[in-house]
Amino acid sequence: MVIKYDGDPNYNPTLFNGFNNDRAYGTGIPSFWMVDTKSSNASDLDVFLARTPKASVDMKHEYSGDSMIVYSSVKTLTGYEPGEYYLSIVVHEDGLQYSQNGYDDPNYKHKFVSRKAYNDASYGVPVTLTIGSKNNFRHAIYMNPAWVKPNCYASVVLYKKEGTTKPLYKFVNACWSRP
């Protein structure tokens, strides 16, 4: 997914700055990262993916009027530790062909753009999780009429906020709903 930067026609300063404030890495590519450490090494990602999950995330979305309704559930698993958890819900759109600012290469295009986070909270809204239970949530996000609904989908990411050094929001688990 791409969070567009200043000067781009798809720039959402609230979404960009929200993510960039916790995982800043200048204004280059990438400007932030999803997992807890910045790495371009594939083996680092393999280590991250091999972690035992402490919560599962499931979700689906539907449309109601001018909004996308996102239904999500989080189930705590073995190893779950109580704490300060946040659920991030972001609408994305694909099927786009937007150039990367600063690049003249016509083949360098973004096809997937992150459009908006629920409540403009990039790392989500606080949620209370019950240990050993399925915790259900419903969030409505206004859909800009310029977005092509059949090309839009949502992602739900569970973060645990901890520590005093960046990143404060630690990735727990995620799910997304493709059209």
Secondary structure, 3 states (H helix, E strand, C coil): CECCCCCCCCCCHHHHHHHHHHHCCCCCCCCCCCCCCCCCCHHHHHHHHCCCCCEEEEEEEEEECCEEEEEEEEEECCCCCCCEEEEEEEEEECCCCEECCCCCCCCCEECCEEEEEHHHCCCCEEECCCCCCEEEEEEEEECCCCCCHHHEEEEEEEEEECCCCCCCEEEEEEEEECC
